[in-house]
Each structure stands twice: as C-alpha cells, then as structure tokens.
C-alpha cells in the first residue's frame, strides 16, 4: 500500500510570525514521521498551535507495517537552508529525501496569477521578489540536493507522472546516511566545527584578496577592501551558525578545500560571498 500526504499552506498563513510558522510546519512534519514510523500520537508544542497547522493534526488512516509513505510538502523553500532542515529530518529518521522543482519563467507565473480569483491572486511584486531571491537546487554547491525532479513551465503529462513515480521510488531507496559520530571517525579524518570554520575563513580571505586584486590601481580599491571585509565577517558569522550543513560539504570536498576552487565547500561559500557582495 502506498499513501501520499500532501501538505499545502496558503501564502497569507505566513503572516503568522514567519519563523515561528515555518518552525511549526517543520514540527508538524516531524510529528507525522513519528506517527508513521513509531505510531506516536500527533502533537505539537503549544507555541506552534497555529490554526492552519493544527488542522493537519486530525487522525490519519491506520498505517500497516510495510506501507510505502510519501510526504510531500508544498512550499516555495526559496533558500537552501529551508530545504536543508528537511534533509536533516530525513537523516535523523533514516528516510529518503528528494525535491520537486518547478522551473517557470516570471512572465508565465504572472500570466497564470492574473487568472486567479479573489484572495487566491497574489500581489505581482511578491512574485517578482520571489523570483529574485529563489535559489534553485544546485548539487554542485549542495551535494545533499542530488535528487531533484524538475518540471518546466508547469507542463506535466502521463509520461511525466510515470517519471515522477520512478523518481520518488529512487529517493525512498536512497536512505540519507547518519552523521558519523565524532568518536567513530578515524583520527586523520575528523571533521569538527573548528575545521569547518577554519577552512571557510581561509576561503573567504582568498575571495576578498581576489576582489581587491581585481580593483588594484583603481580609485575605489580602499572602498572595495572595506566592503569585501565587511562581507567576509558577516558571512563568517552566518557560517558559524550553519556548521552542521558545512560539515556535510567539507566531507564531500578534497582534504584542503581552501586550495581547491572546484571543491563543494569552496563553490558554496563563493556563491554566498558574491551574492551578498553584489547585493550591497
């Protein structure tokens, strides 16, 4: 037996304190996983008792052992960090993980939105802003995003459905491996938070030097130096707060990613650095 549980949240529901709402949805997904895997009662911490989330805590059909369950969360997830939190859940509970990415040009999005009625129609500026900040899945920067099913222009056929089912089966068979406990690593391959931050800092310093060198001799070189260093410090604080995610990237990289611009960690940090720098 196969059961699919689709969770869809309307955009206006995000008016609830944004981070609290997102955390509440994540807690709901975790509760569903516990219910499916261990038969635990569906519940949420009191602070996440938001009406639009609570409605999903209704009793689900009894699930027999050996059932194939597919949880589909319908959300924009514009930043990799949003998607990574669910990859972490998959790793925590030994599940498969994949993403369905709708690649649709802005003009088509706006055209389709214009055909919506009443409260279903979204402000066009909101859609345009989302287009600007959306970071599509990119396995070259995030190795954990290796399973992606892309639907272009919203076109979906019977053949597409067959391919999607095959994709889901592939994801369920590829269980996310647990992190290796620190004590279980070989002495020469331990990946600590300090290792991650040290390599990240070295990469950021190289990126700063490259920007300054590119502007050497120009009238704005001092301004570029100050701006890039502010960017470096800001990103380093951000990276310290995401050490677990970076540990995965470091494990996928060469022994010294700071010396290899093609390594997963280097490319990930370079993308963050250039995005923030050009956004100033």
C-alpha positions in Angstrom: 0.0 0.0 0.0 1.2 3.5 -0.8 0.0 6.6 1.0 0.8 10.2 -0.1 0.2 13.0 2.4 0.2 16.4 0.7 0.6 19.5 2.9 -0.2 22.8 1.3 -0.1 26.2 3.1 -1.6 29.4 1.7 0.7 32.4 1.5 -1.5 34.5 3.8 -0.9 32.0 6.5 2.7 33.1 6.6 1.5 36.4 8.1 1.8 34.5 11.4 5.2 35.3 12.8 7.2 34.0 9.9 9.9 32.0 11.6 7.5 30.6 14.2 5.2 29.4 11.5 8.0 27.7 9.5 9.3 26.0 12.6 5.7 24.9 13.4 5.4 23.3 10.0 8.7 21.5 10.5 7.5 20.2 13.9 4.3 19.0 12.2 6.3 17.1 9.7 8.4 15.5 12.4 5.3 14.6 14.3 3.9 12.9 11.2 7.1 11.0 10.7 7.0 9.7 14.4 3.3 8.7 13.8 4.1 6.8 10.7 7.3 5.1 11.9 6.5 4.6 15.6 2.8 5.1 16.0 3.3 8.0 18.3 0.3 10.4 18.8 0.3 13.5 16.6 1.1 16.6 18.7 2.8 20.0 18.6 4.4 22.1 21.3 1.9 24.8 22.5 3.8 27.7 20.9 3.2 26.2 17.4 -0.6 25.7 17.8 -1.4 27.9 14.8 -4.9 27.1 13.4 -3.6 26.5 9.9 -1.2 23.9 11.2 -3.4 22.3 13.8 -6.0 21.3 11.2 -3.5 18.8 9.9 -3.4 17.0 13.3 -6.5 15.1 12.5 -6.3 11.3 12.9 -4.8 9.7 9.8 -5.8 6.2 8.4 -4.2 3.3 10.3 -0.9 2.5 8.6 0.1 -1.1 8.4 3.7 -2.3 8.6 5.5 -2.3 5.3 3.4 0.6 3.9 5.2 3.0 1.5 4.6 6.5 2.6 5.4 9.7 0.7 5.2 13.0 2.5 5.0 15.9 0.0 5.4 19.4 1.5 4.2 22.1 -1.0 6.1 25.3 -0.2 8.4 27.8 -2.0 11.5 27.0 0.1 13.4 29.7 -1.7 16.7 29.3 0.3 18.8 26.1 0.5 18.8 26.4 4.3 15.0 26.0 4.3 15.3 22.8 2.3 18.2 21.6 4.3 16.2 21.5 7.6 14.0 18.7 6.0 17.1 16.9 4.7 18.2 16.8 8.4 14.9 15.3 9.4 15.4 12.6 6.7 18.8 11.9 8.1 17.5 11.8 11.7 14.8 9.3 10.9 16.6 7.3 8.2 14.4 8.4 5.3 14.8 9.1 1.7 14.9 12.8 0.5 14.2 14.5 -2.8 12.9 17.8 -4.2 10.4 18.6 -6.9 11.5 21.9 -8.5 9.1 23.9 -10.7 11.1 26.0 -13.1 8.7 28.6 -14.6 9.6 31.9 -16.2 8.3 35.0 -14.5 6.0 36.1 -17.3 4.2 32.7 -17.2 3.9 33.0 -13.4 2.3 36.4 -13.7 0.0 35.4 -16.5 -1.3 32.4 -14.5 -1.6 34.5 -11.4 -3.8 37.1 -13.3 -6.3 34.3 -13.9 -6.8 33.6 -10.2 -9.8 35.0 -8.5 -10.2 36.9 -5.2 -7.8 36.1 -2.4 -6.1 33.4 -4.5 -4.4 36.1 -6.5 -1.0 37.2 -5.2 0.5 40.7 -5.5 2.6 40.7 -8.6 5.5 42.4 -6.8 5.6 39.5 -4.3 6.0 37.1 -7.2 8.7 39.2 -8.8 10.6 39.4 -5.4 10.4 35.7 -5.0 11.9 35.2 -8.5 14.9 37.4 -7.4 15.6 35.6 -4.1 14.9 32.0 -5.2 18.0 29.8 -5.1 17.2 26.7 -7.2 18.6 23.3 -6.1 22.3 23.0 -7.0 24.1 19.8 -6.4 27.4 21.4 -7.3 27.1 23.6 -4.2 25.0 21.4 -2.0 25.7 17.6 -2.5 22.7 16.8 -0.4 20.5 18.2 -3.2 21.3 15.3 -5.5 17.7 14.1 -6.0 15.8 16.8 -7.9 12.9 16.3 -10.3 12.4 19.4 -12.4 9.1 20.4 -14.0 9.5 23.1 -16.6 6.8 25.7 -17.3 4.4 23.6 -15.2 4.0 21.1 -18.1 3.0 17.7 -16.8 1.9 14.7 -18.8 1.2 11.0 -18.2 4.8 10.3 -19.1 5.9 12.9 -16.5 3.8 11.2 -13.9 5.5 7.9 -14.6 8.9 9.6 -14.3 7.9 11.2 -11.1 6.8 7.9 -9.5 10.1 6.4 -10.6 11.9 9.4 -9.0 10.1 9.0 -5.7 10.9 5.3 -5.6 14.6 6.2 -6.2 14.5 8.7 -3.3 12.9 6.2 -0.9 15.5 3.6 -1.7 18.4 6.0 -1.1 18.2 6.5 2.6 20.1 9.5 3.9 23.0 8.2 5.9 23.5 9.3 9.5 26.4 11.6 10.5 29.4 9.7 11.7 29.8 10.2 15.4 33.0 12.1 16.3 34.4 9.1 18.2 33.8 6.8 15.3 35.9 8.8 12.8 39.5 7.8 12.0 41.9 10.2 13.7 43.1 11.7 10.4 39.6 12.4 9.0 37.8 14.1 11.9 35.6 16.9 10.8 35.0 19.3 13.7 33.3 22.7 13.8 36.7 24.3 14.1 37.8 22.5 10.9 34.8 23.8 9.0 35.1 27.4 10.2 38.9 27.5 9.7 38.5 26.3 6.0 35.6 28.7 5.5 37.6 31.6 6.8 40.6 30.8 4.5 38.3 30.6 1.5 36.6 33.9 2.4 40.0 35.6 2.8 41.0 34.3 -0.7 37.8 35.7 -2.2 38.5 39.1 -0.5 42.0 39.1 -2.0 40.7 38.3 -5.4 38.2 41.2 -5.3 40.9 43.6 -4.2 43.4 42.4 -6.8 40.7 42.8 -9.5 40.4 46.5 -8.5 44.1 47.2 -7.8 45.2 50.6 -9.1 41.6 51.9 -9.2 40.3 54.8 -7.3 37.8 52.6 -5.4 40.3 50.0 -4.1 40.0 51.1 -0.5 36.2 51.1 -0.6 36.3 47.6 -2.2 38.6 46.4 0.5 36.4 47.7 3.3 33.2 46.3 1.6 34.6 42.9 1.0 36.0 42.6 4.5 32.6 43.5 5.9 31.0 40.9 3.7 33.6 38.3 4.9 32.9 39.0 8.6 29.2 38.9 8.1 29.3 35.6 6.2 31.7 34.0 8.7 29.1 34.7 11.4 26.4 33.1 9.2 28.6 30.1 8.5 29.3 29.5 12.2 25.6 29.2 12.7 25.4 26.6 10.0 28.3 24.4 10.9 26.4 21.2 10.6 25.5 21.9 6.9 29.0 22.9 6.2 30.3 19.7 7.8 28.5 17.8 5.0 30.1 20.0 2.4 33.5 19.5 3.9 33.1 15.8 3.9 32.4 16.0 0.2 35.4 18.1 -0.5 39.1 17.5 -1.0 41.3 17.4 2.1 42.1 21.1 1.8 39.1 22.8 0.0 40.6 26.2 0.6 43.2 25.3 -2.1 40.7 23.8 -4.5 38.2 26.3 -6.1 36.3 23.3 -7.5 35.6 21.7 -4.1 32.0 21.7 -2.9 32.7 23.9 0.1 34.7 26.5 -1.9 32.0 26.8 -4.5 29.2 27.0 -1.9 31.0 29.8 0.0 31.9 31.6 -3.2 28.3 31.7 -4.3 27.2 33.1 -0.9 30.0 35.7 -0.9 29.3 37.0 -4.5 25.6 37.1 -3.9 25.9 39.1 -0.7 28.6 41.4 -2.2 26.6 42.3 -5.2 23.5 42.8 -3.2 25.1 45.6 -1.2 
